[in-house]
Amino acid sequence: MKLVTYKTDVEAAARLGVVEDGIVVDVAGFGEAVDMDFPDRMLDFIDLGPVAVRQLGQALSEADGHWGSALALPIETVKLLAPIPKPRKNIFGIGLNYLDHVTESAKALDTDDALPKEPVVFSKPPTAVIGPGDAVRHDGNMTQQLDWEVELAVIIGTTATRIGREDALKHVFGYSVMIDVSARDNRRAGQWIFSKGMDTYAPFGPCIVTADEIPDPQVLDLWLTVNGVEKQRSNTAKMLFKVDELISDLSKGITLEPGDIIASGTPEGVGAGREPQEWLWPGDVMQAHVEGIGTIRHPIIDGRSFS
């Protein structure tokens, strides 16, 4: 299933929806129509666990396009928000997780050219999250080196503590697209959270595809363009640390909980690694895509007025 968080022109409150053949079906309303109880928020639905995913999927299959009294609208008529507009915790970011990105970063950003022996972890605060179509703020007072990174986002579905790789994917709720926007000139004493965690630096969407539809997250093409020009293209098969290993490694010391998000790293092609280097500026437009999930599009605007 493709699950979304959305708003309509007639209702200000965000709702949980499921996309069926280009139609966004209100999940809570659909539940009422089929005498089932589903919540209207993504995090509440994730909290219900795998049983809720199976129940909703089965009910949708049996409905066969008949939504009863549920609100059902063409997807182009609703405003998609970030699937989880306000995560409960910081997003776990993974750095240097593709071989070619390790090489380009060592040349351009003074990072170690040796392959990491364990996942490189940083975080992005919940306030960095924006949804599909929302603008990324370029604050010229804060950065002159704003960069892009397309990533597969992993959403945790059940609590994971000290689990092995063989069990890791059982704890995944689903997958999405994230852009790890980065101010390369604002790394502080080697710490990345400020350079990667500013407001609007975590574009996220357009949906969460439930894990049953992506049984193997290591076979997905991903790409990013700026102003229609391709900058990144790779496949998640090239990750140094696969999704199951990332989950297992994090869970050794940090309990992962439903709704937690892991941005699993970016491939080569970032602006800092180009010759000459390229940066994002107001007026630019990024598009990022992960196979089987979808595309997000984000304009860059002058962010100085928000300071």
C-alpha positions in Angstrom: 0.0 0.0 0.0 1.0 3.6 -0.5 0.0 5.6 2.5 -0.1 9.4 2.6 -0.8 12.2 4.9 -2.8 14.9 3.2 -5.1 17.9 3.4 -8.1 19.0 1.4 -9.4 22.4 0.4 -12.4 21.9 2.7 -10.7 20.6 5.8 -7.6 22.0 7.5 -6.8 18.9 9.5 -4.3 16.5 8.2 -5.6 13.0 7.3 -4.2 9.6 6.7 -5.0 8.3 3.2 -4.2 5.3 1.0 -3.6 5.8 -2.7 -5.6 3.4 -5.0 -5.3 3.9 -8.7 -4.6 7.6 -8.4 -7.4 8.1 -5.8 -6.6 9.1 -2.2 -9.0 7.3 0.1 -9.5 8.5 3.6 -8.5 5.6 5.8 -10.6 6.4 8.9 -13.7 7.1 6.8 -13.1 3.9 4.8 -12.8 2.0 8.1 -16.2 3.3 9.2 -17.7 2.3 5.9 -16.6 -1.3 6.3 -17.2 -1.4 10.1 -13.5 -1.3 11.0 -11.7 1.1 13.3 -8.7 2.8 11.6 -7.0 6.0 12.9 -6.6 9.2 10.9 -2.9 9.8 11.7 0.1 8.0 10.2 1.9 7.5 13.5 -1.3 6.1 15.2 -1.6 3.7 12.3 2.0 2.6 12.6 1.5 2.1 16.3 -1.1 -0.6 15.6 1.5 -2.8 14.1 1.6 -5.3 11.2 -2.0 -6.5 11.9 -3.4 -3.2 11.0 -1.5 -3.2 7.7 -2.9 -6.6 6.8 -6.4 -5.7 7.9 -6.5 -2.5 5.8 -4.9 -4.2 2.8 -7.5 -7.0 2.9 -10.4 -4.6 3.3 -9.2 -2.6 0.4 -8.9 -5.7 -1.8 -12.4 -6.8 -0.9 -13.8 -3.3 -1.5 -12.5 -3.5 -5.1 -12.8 0.2 -5.7 -16.0 0.8 -3.8 -15.3 3.1 -1.0 -18.7 3.5 0.5 -19.1 6.8 2.3 -15.4 7.4 2.6 -13.9 10.6 1.2 -12.1 9.6 -2.1 -10.4 12.3 -4.2 -8.0 12.3 -7.1 -4.5 12.7 -5.8 -3.9 15.8 -7.8 -6.7 17.6 -6.0 -5.2 17.2 -2.5 -2.2 18.6 -0.7 0.3 15.9 0.2 2.2 16.5 3.4 5.2 14.7 4.7 4.0 11.2 5.5 5.0 11.8 9.1 4.8 15.6 9.4 6.2 15.7 13.0 8.4 12.7 13.8 8.5 11.9 17.5 12.3 11.8 17.5 15.3 12.9 15.5 15.8 11.2 12.1 18.8 8.9 12.0 21.0 9.9 9.1 23.7 7.6 7.7 26.8 9.1 6.2 29.3 7.7 3.7 27.2 4.6 2.9 28.0 4.3 -0.9 31.5 3.6 -2.1 31.7 6.3 -4.7 30.3 8.9 -2.3 33.0 8.0 0.2 35.6 8.7 -2.6 34.0 12.0 -3.7 33.6 13.2 0.0 37.2 12.5 0.8 38.3 14.7 -2.1 35.9 17.5 -1.5 35.0 17.5 2.2 38.1 16.2 3.9 36.4 13.1 5.2 38.4 9.8 5.5 39.0 8.1 2.2 39.0 4.7 4.0 35.7 2.8 3.9 33.9 3.1 7.2 34.1 0.0 9.4 30.7 0.7 10.9 27.8 2.9 10.0 28.4 6.7 10.3 25.4 8.1 12.2 24.2 11.6 12.6 20.7 13.1 13.1 18.3 15.6 11.8 15.6 17.1 14.1 11.9 16.8 13.4 11.7 20.5 12.6 13.8 19.8 9.5 10.9 17.9 7.9 8.9 19.3 5.0 6.4 17.7 2.6 6.1 17.3 -1.1 6.3 20.6 -3.0 7.3 22.6 0.0 10.2 25.0 -0.4 13.7 24.5 0.9 15.0 27.7 2.5 18.4 28.9 1.3 19.6 31.4 4.0 22.6 33.2 2.6 23.6 34.3 6.0 24.0 30.7 7.1 25.4 29.0 4.0 26.8 29.5 0.5 27.3 25.8 -0.1 23.8 24.2 0.0 23.9 20.7 -1.3 21.6 17.8 -2.2 21.5 14.1 -1.3 18.8 11.6 -2.4 18.1 8.8 0.0 15.9 5.8 0.7 14.1 6.5 4.0 13.3 3.5 6.2 10.3 3.7 8.6 10.4 1.5 11.7 7.2 -0.4 12.5 7.9 -2.3 15.7 10.2 -1.9 18.6 13.7 -3.2 17.9 16.4 -3.7 20.6 19.6 -5.6 20.0 18.3 -7.5 17.1 20.3 -9.5 14.5 20.4 -8.7 10.8 18.3 -11.8 10.1 15.4 -10.3 11.9 15.9 -6.6 11.1 13.6 -6.2 8.1 10.7 -7.7 10.2 10.7 -4.4 12.1 10.3 -2.2 9.0 6.9 -0.6 8.5 7.7 0.8 5.1 9.9 3.0 2.8 9.9 6.5 1.5 12.1 9.2 -0.2 14.1 11.8 1.6 16.5 14.5 0.5 19.3 15.1 3.0 19.8 18.8 2.3 23.3 19.8 3.6 25.0 23.1 4.3 28.6 22.0 3.6 30.2 25.2 5.0 28.4 24.9 8.3 29.9 21.7 9.7 31.1 22.5 13.2 34.1 20.7 14.6 33.2 17.7 12.5 29.7 17.6 13.8 27.0 17.4 11.1 23.8 17.9 12.9 23.7 21.7 12.4 24.7 21.6 8.8 22.1 18.9 8.0 19.5 19.8 10.6 18.3 23.3 9.8 14.7 24.0 9.1 13.4 22.5 5.8 16.5 20.3 5.3 14.6 17.0 5.3 12.2 16.9 2.4 10.2 13.7 2.8 7.5 11.9 0.8 5.4 11.5 -1.3 4.2 8.4 0.6 5.2 5.5 2.7 5.1 2.2 0.7 4.5 -0.6 3.2 7.2 -3.2 3.5 5.2 -6.0 2.0 5.4 -4.2 -1.4 9.2 -3.8 -1.1 10.5 -7.2 0.1 14.0 -6.4 -0.9 15.1 -2.7 -0.3 18.5 -3.4 -1.9 17.3 -3.4 -5.6 15.9 0.1 -5.9 17.0 2.7 -8.4 17.2 6.2 -7.1 18.0 9.5 -8.8 18.0 13.3 -8.2 17.8 16.2 -10.7 18.4 19.9 -10.3 16.5 22.1 -12.8 15.8 19.0 -14.8 19.5 18.0 -15.1 20.4 14.6 -13.6 22.9 14.9 -10.8 22.6 11.5 -9.0 21.7 8.0 -10.2 22.4 4.8 -8.5 20.9 1.7 -6.9 20.5 0.8 -3.3 22.4 -2.4 -4.0 25.5 -0.3 -3.8 25.0 0.6 -0.1 28.1 -0.4 2.0 25.8 -1.2 4.9 22.5 -2.6 3.9 19.2 -1.7 5.5 19.1 -4.8 7.7 22.6 -4.0 8.9 21.8 -0.4 9.7 18.8 -1.4 11.7 20.7 -4.1 13.6 23.6 -1.8 14.3 21.5 1.1 15.6 19.5 -1.3 17.8 22.6 -2.5 19.6 22.6 0.7 21.6 19.5 2.7 20.7 16.0 1.2 21.0 14.2 1.8 17.7 10.5 2.6 18.0 7.5 2.7 15.7 7.7 5.8 13.5 11.4 6.2 13.8 13.0 7.1 10.4 16.4 6.1 9.1 17.8 8.1 6.1 20.0 5.4 4.6 22.7 7.4 2.9 23.3 8.9 -0.6 25.2 7.8 -3.7 27.8 9.8 -5.6 26.8 13.0 -7.5 26.4 15.5 -4.7 27.3 19.1 -5.6 30.4 19.2 -3.3 31.9 16.3 -5.3 31.6 18.0 -8.7 34.4 19.8 -10.6 33.7 22.7 -10.3 31.5 22.3 -7.3 27.8 23.1 -7.7 25.4 24.4 -5.1 21.7 25.1 -4.7 20.5 28.6 -5.0 17.1 30.4 -4.8 15.1 29.6 -8.0 16.5 26.1 -8.3 14.2 23.1 -8.3 15.2 19.6 -7.0 13.4 16.4 -7.8 14.3 13.1 -6.1 13.0 9.6 -6.9 13.2 6.1 -5.5 11.9 3.2 -7.6 8.6 1.8 -6.4 7.9 4.7 -4.1 7.7 8.0 -6.1 9.1 11.4 -6.7 9.3 14.6 -4.6 9.8 18.0 -6.0 11.1 21.0 -4.1 11.9 24.6 -5.0 14.7 26.5 -3.4 13.7 29.9 -2.0 15.6 32.8 -0.3 15.3 32.0 3.4 16.8 35.1 4.8 13.4 36.6 5.6 12.7 33.7 7.9 15.8 34.4 10.1 
